[in-house]
Amino acid sequence: MYVISKREFFNLFKGIRSIIMIAILFITSYYSAKFSNVFMSEIEFSSKEAENIHTAGLLMLILTLGLLFVMSLSHDSINREANDRTMRFLVTRTSRTSILYGKFLGIWLFWFVCVTVSFLLISIFAHKIDIFIFLQTISLLTCYIALTILLSVLILKPGYTMFLGVLVGLSFPIFGFWVTFTSNIWVSWIKFITPFYYLERNDYTFIVIFLFAGVMLFMAHLILNRRSF
């Protein structure tokens, strides 16, 4: 599992798409933190909003485009191996469980490093790192990665997951925000199975998002063990 996660981690730093996305994260973090005082002078914020204004740009980016970023880089993390027929070789060297969780760990470490560096950039202007918001951000990305892994196991064609990744990456945040804040009683219950509801709360219920990720990984594990390659 360690070798697979290490390979996945370093492979994600290669390629123009990865470089562009890392640049977007860092530039958004830097400039949103740098000009946060300008926003505070122009717009009236509550004390809680003013306290977290330095992270606003990064959080909005991850909330709206984070899933699209994760899926565009890792939509084929599992089905690529099956499509290239390298999965047969891998399963002779290690278990399917190691492959699945090694892939997940490698992708998770990539985004953990990116988010950590982004928060360090923000800390230059905020003079602190908000651990609570950092953990919320990591929980959301963990859920995104688990969903990406699950789709890559369910759909064996990388071309299909590429298209689905764009579709889901754009529509899921919109749908999630809508069901979280809608007053429609017929659909409002769905908010309890989306991560956005738990991020909107100012308590540690965001831990539930990690549980969602665990459930999706377990489902991917069961499906992958039933696949024949």
Legacy VTK file of the C-alpha trace (Angstrom):
# vtk DataFile Version 3.0
C-alpha trace
ASCII
DATASET POLYDATA
POINTS 229 float
0.000 0.000 0.000
2.849 2.396 0.814
4.436 1.974 -2.626
1.113 2.548 -4.406
0.287 5.625 -2.340
3.778 7.037 -2.892
3.514 6.535 -6.654
0.051 8.106 -6.770
1.197 11.037 -4.650
4.160 11.928 -6.849
2.284 11.265 -10.097
-0.285 13.882 -9.127
2.410 16.549 -9.077
3.204 15.815 -12.708
1.293 17.261 -15.621
0.016 20.678 -16.588
-3.437 20.182 -15.007
-1.936 19.573 -11.579
0.345 22.595 -11.870
-2.561 24.828 -12.941
-4.769 23.673 -10.063
-2.012 24.097 -7.490
-1.351 27.578 -8.868
-5.055 28.462 -8.637
-5.165 27.304 -5.002
-2.066 29.237 -4.006
-2.970 32.428 -5.913
-6.501 32.414 -4.499
-5.189 31.872 -0.969
-2.559 34.602 -1.283
-4.678 37.347 -2.799
-7.862 36.641 -0.820
-5.844 36.917 2.379
-3.864 39.925 1.168
-6.923 41.977 0.245
-9.189 40.757 3.054
-8.753 44.065 4.900
-10.005 45.901 1.820
-13.186 43.794 1.839
-13.668 44.493 5.556
-13.458 48.234 4.986
-16.011 48.130 2.163
-18.467 45.556 3.548
-19.788 45.202 7.064
-19.151 41.737 8.503
-20.099 40.134 11.781
-17.314 39.483 14.278
-17.258 35.784 13.348
-17.158 36.527 9.605
-14.427 39.119 10.090
-12.372 36.608 12.046
-12.451 34.127 9.142
-12.315 36.602 6.262
-8.734 35.649 5.369
-9.807 32.115 4.402
-12.969 33.152 2.538
-11.487 32.970 -0.961
-9.928 29.556 -0.467
-13.050 28.139 1.172
-15.312 29.403 -1.613
-12.980 27.909 -4.219
-12.955 24.486 -2.561
-16.696 24.517 -1.865
-17.618 25.330 -5.459
-14.819 23.802 -7.541
-13.043 21.418 -5.173
-14.897 18.328 -6.380
-14.255 19.294 -9.998
-10.537 19.680 -9.247
-10.308 16.309 -7.478
-12.262 14.450 -10.152
-10.400 16.029 -13.058
-7.104 14.757 -11.646
-8.170 11.390 -10.201
-11.340 10.261 -11.994
-9.388 7.362 -13.537
-7.315 6.394 -10.507
-8.742 2.857 -10.433
-10.327 2.256 -13.842
-7.158 3.428 -15.608
-5.344 0.426 -14.146
-8.124 -1.877 -15.335
-8.289 -0.268 -18.775
-4.502 -0.463 -19.276
-4.547 -4.066 -17.977
-2.037 -3.213 -15.270
-4.546 -4.207 -12.596
-3.854 -7.897 -13.265
-0.187 -7.282 -12.583
-0.899 -5.277 -9.435
-3.215 -7.882 -7.907
-0.473 -10.496 -8.296
1.895 -8.316 -6.277
-0.467 -6.981 -3.626
-4.072 -7.171 -2.467
-6.966 -5.229 -3.952
-7.455 -3.634 -0.550
-3.907 -2.269 -0.667
-4.484 -0.946 -4.183
-7.695 0.839 -3.241
-6.504 2.387 0.002
-3.052 3.089 -1.405
-4.642 5.105 -4.215
-6.864 6.916 -1.731
-3.990 7.718 0.605
-1.788 9.022 -2.219
-4.537 11.339 -3.504
-5.408 12.454 0.037
-1.785 13.305 0.842
-1.510 15.352 -2.367
-4.488 17.522 -1.433
-3.447 17.642 2.227
-0.104 19.128 1.212
-1.771 21.622 -1.161
-4.286 22.781 1.458
-1.643 22.967 4.193
0.593 25.191 2.058
-2.455 27.330 1.174
-3.249 27.859 4.863
0.397 28.683 5.556
0.202 31.382 2.873
-2.941 32.739 4.504
-1.248 32.730 7.914
1.268 35.310 6.617
-1.536 37.891 6.628
-3.835 36.436 9.303
-0.931 35.751 11.715
-2.613 32.506 12.717
-3.914 29.212 11.333
-7.535 28.414 12.095
-7.348 24.695 12.877
-11.142 24.353 12.943
-11.580 25.668 9.373
-8.533 23.686 8.257
-10.086 20.447 9.537
-13.419 21.327 7.923
-11.649 21.822 4.607
-9.791 18.529 4.918
-13.034 16.711 5.778
-14.706 18.050 2.623
-11.761 17.085 0.420
-11.676 13.632 2.036
-15.321 13.172 1.060
-14.613 14.389 -2.474
-11.709 11.947 -2.847
-13.756 9.011 -1.555
-16.564 9.838 -4.012
-14.039 10.028 -6.845
-12.578 6.639 -5.909
-16.072 5.104 -5.718
-17.008 6.357 -9.201
-13.690 5.106 -10.594
-14.478 1.636 -9.225
-18.094 1.651 -10.412
-17.345 2.827 -13.968
-14.637 0.959 -15.816
-14.199 3.349 -18.759
-11.945 6.355 -17.980
-13.651 8.382 -20.704
-16.996 7.987 -18.972
-15.649 9.014 -15.564
-14.004 12.056 -17.165
-17.358 13.228 -18.507
-19.174 12.270 -15.298
-16.478 13.981 -13.239
-17.138 17.318 -14.948
-20.901 16.874 -14.649
-20.870 15.826 -10.982
-18.100 18.268 -10.094
-20.197 21.220 -11.270
-23.685 20.069 -10.283
-23.086 18.455 -6.879
-22.070 21.669 -5.044
-25.021 23.553 -6.563
-27.440 20.808 -5.550
-25.829 20.490 -2.120
-26.162 24.201 -1.348
-29.747 24.211 -2.587
-30.941 21.326 -0.392
-29.035 22.781 2.581
-30.786 26.135 2.479
-34.109 25.332 0.796
-37.364 25.571 2.724
-38.970 22.851 0.584
-39.883 20.145 3.108
-40.005 17.466 0.410
-36.293 17.703 -0.370
-34.795 19.479 2.643
-34.175 16.134 4.392
-31.523 15.341 1.748
-29.251 17.927 3.372
-28.469 15.416 6.126
-26.652 13.161 3.618
-24.635 15.955 2.005
-21.423 17.379 3.492
-22.463 21.017 3.073
-25.022 20.894 5.887
-22.334 19.879 8.403
-19.923 22.545 7.155
-22.546 25.248 7.638
-22.714 24.447 11.365
-20.169 25.979 13.731
-19.539 22.825 15.725
-17.646 19.594 15.282
-20.435 17.771 13.469
-18.241 18.001 10.348
-16.740 14.752 11.662
-19.802 13.131 10.073
-18.252 14.013 6.694
-15.343 11.677 7.462
-17.915 8.958 8.167
-19.500 9.590 4.746
-16.067 9.159 3.179
-15.543 5.925 5.105
-18.868 4.529 3.885
-18.040 5.346 0.259
-14.597 3.781 0.559
-16.112 0.659 2.090
-18.589 0.448 -0.811
-15.711 0.838 -3.277
-13.835 -1.896 -1.403
-16.749 -4.342 -1.694
-17.263 -3.607 -5.394
-13.561 -3.856 -6.270
-13.264 -7.244 -4.542
-16.074 -8.550 -6.738
-14.526 -7.315 -9.986
-12.761 -9.718 -12.317
-9.752 -8.417 -14.226
LINES 1 230
229 0 1 2 3 4 5 6 7 8 9 10 11 12 13 14 15 16 17 18 19 20 21 22 23 24 25 26 27 28 29 30 31 32 33 34 35 36 37 38 39 40 41 42 43 44 45 46 47 48 49 50 51 52 53 54 55 56 57 58 59 60 61 62 63 64 65 66 67 68 69 70 71 72 73 74 75 76 77 78 79 80 81 82 83 84 85 86 87 88 89 90 91 92 93 94 95 96 97 98 99 100 101 102 103 104 105 106 107 108 109 110 111 112 113 114 115 116 117 118 119 120 121 122 123 124 125 126 127 128 129 130 131 132 133 134 135 136 137 138 139 140 141 142 143 144 145 146 147 148 149 150 151 152 153 154 155 156 157 158 159 160 161 162 163 164 165 166 167 168 169 170 171 172 173 174 175 176 177 178 179 180 181 182 183 184 185 186 187 188 189 190 191 192 193 194 195 196 197 198 199 200 201 202 203 204 205 206 207 208 209 210 211 212 213 214 215 216 217 218 219 220 221 222 223 224 225 226 227 228
